[in-house]
Amino acid sequence: MTPTNKSKHIVRKPFYMLFALVALSFLAGCANKGPQINIDESQNFADINTFFVRPPLNSLNPEIESQLTSAISRALIAKGLKPSPEEGADVLVGFLPSTASEENDTRLNLGLGTGVFGRSGGISLGSIFSVPIGERVTQYQNLQIDVVRGDTFIYSAVGSVEVESTDSVTIQNKLGELVANLLEAFPAK
């Protein structure tokens, strides 16, 4: 092997290692977009027969919250539970909807400069211009669902869904899908 081939081989190894690390961190970041679900395994879910869905304390959109209450009730009924008044329910279900937006600003950075380099040193003058070439704002609907038995949280799920449009029909449909995903892991009777 000639010295030039050996030096190229040595430079490639760290590059591939760095590329693998970046790829793994990107995949790990993508994996965090799914729902986060925690279940108290010490609870006997077979003993749970009834539920009551509480509305959020700080009501922002009564129509959406009514739809969420219905979607949560449908999902729990499909799991074999029955709705009940708050006083007689085995578990209380609380939920908290919220919205978030993320700006994905795409910019082109240009560096312009001049330089004079001589034997005794050099002078370099330069500046960087940043030009926006497109902006995109991504809207997210977030939802947290907590199931409480007595004073103990027995099931908690948090997730979000990207919403292309901010109209109520789209948000209602996306939140319905999100409720189904968040309660999918809830133990059935």
CYANA upper distance limits for C-alpha pairs under 8 A (distance plus 0.5 A):
  1 MET  CA      5 ASN  CA      6.87
  1 MET  CA      6 LYS  CA      6.94
  2 THR  CA      6 LYS  CA      6.81
  3 PRO  CA      7 SER  CA      6.69
  4 THR  CA      8 LYS  CA      6.81
  5 ASN  CA      9 HIS  CA      6.74
  6 LYS  CA     10 ILE  CA      6.79
  7 SER  CA     11 VAL  CA      6.80
  8 LYS  CA     12 ARG  CA      6.76
  9 HIS  CA     13 LYS  CA      7.12
 10 ILE  CA     14 PRO  CA      7.91
 11 VAL  CA     15 PHE  CA      7.15
 12 ARG  CA     16 TYR  CA      6.68
 13 LYS  CA     17 MET  CA      6.73
 14 PRO  CA     18 LEU  CA      6.50
 15 PHE  CA     19 PHE  CA      6.57
 16 TYR  CA     20 ALA  CA      6.57
 17 MET  CA     21 LEU  CA      6.73
 18 LEU  CA     22 VAL  CA      6.72
 19 PHE  CA     23 ALA  CA      6.63
 20 ALA  CA     24 LEU  CA      6.62
 21 LEU  CA     25 SER  CA      6.69
 22 VAL  CA     26 PHE  CA      6.63
 23 ALA  CA     27 LEU  CA      6.77
 24 LEU  CA     28 ALA  CA      6.63
 25 SER  CA     29 GLY  CA      6.64
 26 PHE  CA     30 CYS  CA      6.84
 27 LEU  CA     31 ALA  CA      6.70
 28 ALA  CA     32 ASN  CA      7.12
 29 GLY  CA     33 LYS  CA      7.85
 33 LYS  CA    159 GLY  CA      8.27
 33 LYS  CA    160 SER  CA      8.17
 34 GLY  CA    159 GLY  CA      7.02
 34 GLY  CA    160 SER  CA      8.22
 35 PRO  CA    157 ALA  CA      7.25
 35 PRO  CA    158 VAL  CA      6.06
 35 PRO  CA    159 GLY  CA      4.78
 35 PRO  CA    160 SER  CA      7.66
 35 PRO  CA    181 ASN  CA      8.16
 35 PRO  CA    182 LEU  CA      7.04
 36 GLN  CA    157 ALA  CA      6.06
 36 GLN  CA    158 VAL  CA      5.71
 36 GLN  CA    159 GLY  CA      6.84
 37 ILE  CA    155 TYR  CA      7.97
 37 ILE  CA    156 SER  CA      6.22
 37 ILE  CA    157 ALA  CA      4.80
 37 ILE  CA    158 VAL  CA      7.03
 37 ILE  CA    182 LEU  CA      7.78
 37 ILE  CA    185 ALA  CA      8.33
 38 ASN  CA    155 TYR  CA      6.27
 38 ASN  CA    156 SER  CA      5.70
 38 ASN  CA    157 ALA  CA      6.88
 39 ILE  CA    154 ILE  CA      6.31
 39 ILE  CA    155 TYR  CA      5.11
 39 ILE  CA    156 SER  CA      7.09
 39 ILE  CA    186 PHE  CA      8.50
 40 ASP  CA    153 PHE  CA      8.00
 40 ASP  CA    154 ILE  CA      5.31
 40 ASP  CA    155 TYR  CA      6.78
 43 GLN  CA    154 ILE  CA      7.38
 44 ASN  CA     48 ILE  CA      8.08
 45 PHE  CA    187 PRO  CA      7.13
 45 PHE  CA    189 LYS  CA      8.10
 46 ALA  CA    189 LYS  CA      6.42
 48 ILE  CA     81 LEU  CA      7.89
 48 ILE  CA     90 ASP  CA      6.31
 48 ILE  CA     91 VAL  CA      7.70
 49 ASN  CA     80 GLY  CA      8.04
 49 ASN  CA     81 LEU  CA      5.53
 49 ASN  CA     82 LYS  CA      6.74
 49 ASN  CA     90 ASP  CA      7.00
 50 THR  CA     81 LEU  CA      5.84
 50 THR  CA     82 LYS  CA      5.19
 50 THR  CA     83 PRO  CA      6.04
 50 THR  CA     84 SER  CA      6.28
 50 THR  CA     88 GLY  CA      8.45
 50 THR  CA     89 ALA  CA      5.61
 50 THR  CA     90 ASP  CA      5.69
 50 THR  CA     91 VAL  CA      7.14
 51 PHE  CA     81 LEU  CA      7.38
 51 PHE  CA     82 LYS  CA      6.81
 51 PHE  CA     83 PRO  CA      5.61
 51 PHE  CA     84 SER  CA      6.16
 51 PHE  CA     85 PRO  CA      8.44
 51 PHE  CA     86 GLU  CA      8.19
 51 PHE  CA     89 ALA  CA      5.38
 51 PHE  CA     90 ASP  CA      6.27
 51 PHE  CA     91 VAL  CA      5.41
 51 PHE  CA     92 LEU  CA      6.22
 51 PHE  CA     93 VAL  CA      7.48
 52 PHE  CA     83 PRO  CA      6.40
 52 PHE  CA     84 SER  CA      6.13
 52 PHE  CA     85 PRO  CA      6.70
 52 PHE  CA     86 GLU  CA      5.87
 52 PHE  CA     89 ALA  CA      6.36
 52 PHE  CA     91 VAL  CA      7.09
 52 PHE  CA     92 LEU  CA      5.51
 52 PHE  CA     93 VAL  CA      6.50
 53 VAL  CA     69 THR  CA      6.88
 53 VAL  CA     72 ILE  CA      8.15
 53 VAL  CA     73 SER  CA      7.75
 53 VAL  CA     92 LEU  CA      6.50
 53 VAL  CA     93 VAL  CA      5.10
 53 VAL  CA     94 GLY  CA      6.54
 54 ARG  CA     69 THR  CA      8.43
 54 ARG  CA     92 LEU  CA      7.42
 54 ARG  CA     93 VAL  CA      6.43
 54 ARG  CA     94 GLY  CA      5.68
 54 ARG  CA     95 PHE  CA      7.91
 55 PRO  CA     59 SER  CA      8.17
 55 PRO  CA     65 GLU  CA      7.54
 55 PRO  CA     69 THR  CA      7.82
 55 PRO  CA     94 GLY  CA      7.14
 55 PRO  CA     95 PHE  CA      7.44
 56 PRO  CA     65 GLU  CA      8.48
 56 PRO  CA     94 GLY  CA      7.34
 56 PRO  CA     95 PHE  CA      6.66
 56 PRO  CA     96 LEU  CA      6.43
 59 SER  CA     65 GLU  CA      8.24
 61 ASN  CA     65 GLU  CA      6.72
 62 PRO  CA     66 SER  CA      6.45
 63 GLU  CA     67 GLN  CA      6.80
 64 ILE  CA     68 LEU  CA      6.66
 64 ILE  CA    168 SER  CA      8.14
 64 ILE  CA    172 GLN  CA      6.90
 65 GLU  CA     69 THR  CA      6.59
 66 SER  CA     70 SER  CA      6.80
 67 GLN  CA     71 ALA  CA      6.61
 67 GLN  CA    172 GLN  CA      7.59
 67 GLN  CA    176 GLY  CA      8.47
 68 LEU  CA     72 ILE  CA      6.53
 68 LEU  CA    172 GLN  CA      8.49
 68 LEU  CA    175 LEU  CA      7.72
 68 LEU  CA    176 GLY  CA      7.41
 68 LEU  CA    179 VAL  CA      8.11
 69 THR  CA     73 SER  CA      6.59
 70 SER  CA     74 ARG  CA      6.59
 71 ALA  CA     75 ALA  CA      6.71
 71 ALA  CA    176 GLY  CA      6.47
 71 ALA  CA    179 VAL  CA      7.13
 71 ALA  CA    180 ALA  CA      8.24
 72 ILE  CA     76 LEU  CA      6.73
 72 ILE  CA    179 VAL  CA      6.85
 72 ILE  CA    180 ALA  CA      8.30
 72 ILE  CA    183 LEU  CA      8.40
 73 SER  CA     77 ILE  CA      6.51
 73 SER  CA     83 PRO  CA      7.70
 74 ARG  CA     78 ALA  CA      6.62
 75 ALA  CA     79 LYS  CA      7.01
 75 ALA  CA    179 VAL  CA      8.20
 75 ALA  CA    180 ALA  CA      6.89
 75 ALA  CA    183 LEU  CA      7.28
 76 LEU  CA     80 GLY  CA      7.14
 76 LEU  CA     81 LEU  CA      6.17
 76 LEU  CA     82 LYS  CA      8.12
 76 LEU  CA    183 LEU  CA      8.20
 77 ILE  CA     81 LEU  CA      5.34
 77 ILE  CA     82 LYS  CA      6.30
 77 ILE  CA     83 PRO  CA      8.03
 79 LYS  CA    186 PHE  CA      8.18
 79 LYS  CA    187 PRO  CA      7.69
 79 LYS  CA    188 ALA  CA      4.94
 79 LYS  CA    189 LYS  CA      6.63
 80 GLY  CA    188 ALA  CA      6.67
 80 GLY  CA    189 LYS  CA      5.76
 81 LEU  CA    189 LYS  CA      7.85
 83 PRO  CA     89 ALA  CA      8.20
 84 SER  CA     88 GLY  CA      6.89
 84 SER  CA     89 ALA  CA      5.89
 85 PRO  CA     89 ALA  CA      6.66
 86 GLU  CA     92 LEU  CA      7.77
 90 ASP  CA    149 ARG  CA      7.03
 91 VAL  CA    147 VAL  CA      6.92
 91 VAL  CA    148 VAL  CA      5.98
 91 VAL  CA    149 ARG  CA      5.22
 91 VAL  CA    150 GLY  CA      7.83
 92 LEU  CA    147 VAL  CA      6.26
 92 LEU  CA    148 VAL  CA      5.72
 92 LEU  CA    149 ARG  CA      7.07
 93 VAL  CA    145 ILE  CA      7.52
 93 VAL  CA    146 ASP  CA      6.21
 93 VAL  CA    147 VAL  CA      5.02
 93 VAL  CA    148 VAL  CA      6.85
 94 GLY  CA    145 ILE  CA      6.29
 94 GLY  CA    146 ASP  CA      5.72
 94 GLY  CA    147 VAL  CA      6.96
 95 PHE  CA    143 LEU  CA      7.49
 95 PHE  CA    144 GLN  CA      5.92
 95 PHE  CA    145 ILE  CA      4.90
 95 PHE  CA    146 ASP  CA      6.74
 96 LEU  CA    143 LEU  CA      6.20
 96 LEU  CA    144 GLN  CA      5.68
 96 LEU  CA    145 ILE  CA      7.20
 97 PRO  CA    141 GLN  CA      7.72
 97 PRO  CA    142 ASN  CA      6.16
 97 PRO  CA    143 LEU  CA      4.95
 97 PRO  CA    144 GLN  CA      7.01
 98 SER  CA    141 GLN  CA      6.51
 98 SER  CA    142 ASN  CA      5.55
 98 SER  CA    143 LEU  CA      6.82
 99 THR  CA    139 GLN  CA      7.81
 99 THR  CA    140 TYR  CA      6.18
 99 THR  CA    141 GLN  CA      5.17
 99 THR  CA    142 ASN  CA      6.22
100 ALA  CA    139 GLN  CA      6.46
100 ALA  CA    140 TYR  CA      5.58
100 ALA  CA    141 GLN  CA      6.99
100 ALA  CA    142 ASN  CA      7.80
101 SER  CA    137 VAL  CA      7.01
101 SER  CA    138 THR  CA      5.96
101 SER  CA    139 GLN  CA      4.96
101 SER  CA    140 TYR  CA      6.40
102 GLU  CA    137 VAL  CA      6.12
102 GLU  CA    138 THR  CA      5.64
102 GLU  CA    139 GLN  CA      7.09
103 GLU  CA    135 GLU  CA      7.79
103 GLU  CA    136 ARG  CA      6.47
103 GLU  CA    137 VAL  CA      4.96
103 GLU  CA    138 THR  CA      6.85
104 ASN  CA    135 GLU  CA      6.60
104 ASN  CA    136 ARG  CA      5.65
104 ASN  CA    137 VAL  CA      6.48
104 ASN  CA    138 THR  CA      7.95
105 ASP  CA    132 PRO  CA      8.03
105 ASP  CA    134 GLY  CA      7.13
105 ASP  CA    135 GLU  CA      5.23
105 ASP  CA    136 ARG  CA      6.81
106 THR  CA    132 PRO  CA      6.67
106 THR  CA    133 ILE  CA      6.45
106 THR  CA    134 GLY  CA      5.89
106 THR  CA    135 GLU  CA      6.38
107 ARG  CA    130 SER  CA      6.89
107 ARG  CA    131 VAL  CA      6.04
107 ARG  CA    132 PRO  CA      4.80
107 ARG  CA    133 ILE  CA      5.90
107 ARG  CA    134 GLY  CA      7.52
108 LEU  CA    130 SER  CA      6.25
108 LEU  CA    131 VAL  CA      5.68
108 LEU  CA    132 PRO  CA      6.71
108 LEU  CA    133 ILE  CA      7.01
109 ASN  CA    128 ILE  CA      7.25
109 ASN  CA    129 PHE  CA      6.23
109 ASN  CA    130 SER  CA      4.94
109 ASN  CA    131 VAL  CA      6.80
110 LEU  CA    128 ILE  CA      6.04
110 LEU  CA    129 PHE  CA      5.64
110 LEU  CA    130 SER  CA      6.80
110 LEU  CA    131 VAL  CA      8.41
111 GLY  CA    126 GLY  CA      7.67
111 GLY  CA    127 SER  CA      6.43
111 GLY  CA    128 ILE  CA      4.87
111 GLY  CA    129 PHE  CA      6.87
112 LEU  CA    126 GLY  CA      6.06
112 LEU  CA    127 SER  CA      6.09
112 LEU  CA    128 ILE  CA      6.72
112 LEU  CA    129 PHE  CA      8.46
113 GLY  CA    124 SER  CA      7.71
113 GLY  CA    125 LEU  CA      6.05
113 GLY  CA    126 GLY  CA      4.29
113 GLY  CA    127 SER  CA      6.78
114 THR  CA    124 SER  CA      6.45
114 THR  CA    125 LEU  CA      5.93
114 THR  CA    126 GLY  CA      6.69
115 GLY  CA    122 GLY  CA      7.65
115 GLY  CA    123 ILE  CA      6.20
115 GLY  CA    124 SER  CA      4.77
115 GLY  CA    125 LEU  CA      6.67
116 VAL  CA    122 GLY  CA      5.89
116 VAL  CA    123 ILE  CA      5.88
116 VAL  CA    124 SER  CA      6.96
117 PHE  CA    121 GLY  CA      6.47
117 PHE  CA    122 GLY  CA      4.68
117 PHE  CA    123 ILE  CA      7.08
118 GLY  CA    122 GLY  CA      6.41
138 THR  CA    162 GLU  CA      7.53
138 THR  CA    163 VAL  CA      7.96
138 THR  CA    164 GLU  CA      7.97
139 GLN  CA    162 GLU  CA      6.35
139 GLN  CA    163 VAL  CA      5.94
139 GLN  CA    164 GLU  CA      7.38
139 GLN  CA    166 THR  CA      8.40
140 TYR  CA    160 SER  CA      6.75
140 TYR  CA    161 VAL  CA      6.00
140 TYR  CA    162 GLU  CA      4.99
140 TYR  CA    163 VAL  CA      6.12
141 GLN  CA    160 SER  CA      5.92
141 GLN  CA    161 VAL  CA      5.91
141 GLN  CA    162 GLU  CA      6.96
141 GLN  CA    163 VAL  CA      7.29
141 GLN  CA    171 ILE  CA      7.99
141 GLN  CA    175 LEU  CA      7.77
142 ASN  CA    158 VAL  CA      8.02
142 ASN  CA    159 GLY  CA      6.31
142 ASN  CA    160 SER  CA      4.66
142 ASN  CA    161 VAL  CA      7.09
143 LEU  CA    158 VAL  CA      6.30
143 LEU  CA    159 GLY  CA      6.12
143 LEU  CA    160 SER  CA      6.64
143 LEU  CA    175 LEU  CA      8.36
143 LEU  CA    178 LEU  CA      8.20
143 LEU  CA    179 VAL  CA      8.46
144 GLN  CA    156 SER  CA      7.89
144 GLN  CA    157 ALA  CA      6.22
144 GLN  CA    158 VAL  CA      4.86
144 GLN  CA    159 GLY  CA      7.13
145 ILE  CA    156 SER  CA      6.28
145 ILE  CA    157 ALA  CA      5.77
145 ILE  CA    158 VAL  CA      6.97
145 ILE  CA    182 LEU  CA      8.10
146 ASP  CA    153 PHE  CA      7.36
146 ASP  CA    154 ILE  CA      8.32
146 ASP  CA    155 TYR  CA      6.30
146 ASP  CA    156 SER  CA      4.97
146 ASP  CA    157 ALA  CA      7.03
147 VAL  CA    153 PHE  CA      6.41
147 VAL  CA    154 ILE  CA      6.32
147 VAL  CA    155 TYR  CA      5.52
147 VAL  CA    156 SER  CA      6.82
148 VAL  CA    152 THR  CA      6.00
148 VAL  CA    153 PHE  CA      4.93
148 VAL  CA    154 ILE  CA      6.20
148 VAL  CA    155 TYR  CA      7.66
149 ARG  CA    153 PHE  CA      6.90
149 ARG  CA    154 ILE  CA      7.07
155 TYR  CA    186 PHE  CA      7.97
157 ALA  CA    182 LEU  CA      6.16
157 ALA  CA    183 LEU  CA      8.00
158 VAL  CA    182 LEU  CA      7.46
159 GLY  CA    178 LEU  CA      7.68
159 GLY  CA    182 LEU  CA      7.47
160 SER  CA    178 LEU  CA      7.62
161 VAL  CA    174 LYS  CA      7.30
161 VAL  CA    175 LEU  CA      8.07
161 VAL  CA    178 LEU  CA      7.30
163 VAL  CA    170 THR  CA      7.85
163 VAL  CA    171 ILE  CA      7.29
163 VAL  CA    174 LYS  CA      7.68
165 SER  CA    170 THR  CA      6.96
165 SER  CA    171 ILE  CA      8.16
166 THR  CA    170 THR  CA      7.41
166 THR  CA    171 ILE  CA      7.08
167 ASP  CA    171 ILE  CA      6.88
168 SER  CA    172 GLN  CA      6.38
169 VAL  CA    173 ASN  CA      6.74
170 THR  CA    174 LYS  CA      6.64
171 ILE  CA    175 LEU  CA      6.47
172 GLN  CA    176 GLY  CA      6.64
173 ASN  CA    177 GLU  CA      6.93
174 LYS  CA    178 LEU  CA      6.70
175 LEU  CA    179 VAL  CA      6.57
176 GLY  CA    180 ALA  CA      6.94
177 GLU  CA    181 ASN  CA      6.86
178 LEU  CA    182 LEU  CA      6.58
179 VAL  CA    183 LEU  CA      6.61
180 ALA  CA    184 GLU  CA      6.36
181 ASN  CA    185 ALA  CA      8.46
